């Protein structure tokens, strides 16, 4: 008999008023914001690269990726380093709140659009007591073509 995964562990982070979750399996680390080296000829949501412990890591501004109004970085701003298709990418978020287990029963398929974010980017929506948590599908947040472009940035630096 195979065991069924009853819950999913996610890192919870904030963009504006919304809370998002990303599977802890894809998260490498959570870092404070640091100086980012701009890379020419990249999409607007690609802020540039950072040197993270000797690894050149492309940095994506999730607010810009999701067409949410930009905001000044502050003491709460974090960069979540995630692994997408064997590549490390940093995601700038307003705050990284906590780690939580979400029961699979509480996760519903995503609606067509949530707060202007296309359903493609979403894995589902978790209903928690007084909160709704938007679960991201990181493999869709960046298209294969965009990942290829980021790889060339990573290698070219």
Secondary structure, DSSP 8 states (H G I E B T S, - for coil): ------EEEEEEEEETTEEEEEEGGGEEEEEE----B--TT--TTEEEEEEETTEEEEEEEHHHHTT-------TT-EEEEEEETTEEEEEEESEEEEEEEEEGGGEE---SEETTEEGGGEEEEEE-SS-EEEEE-HHHHS-HHHHHHHHHHHHH-
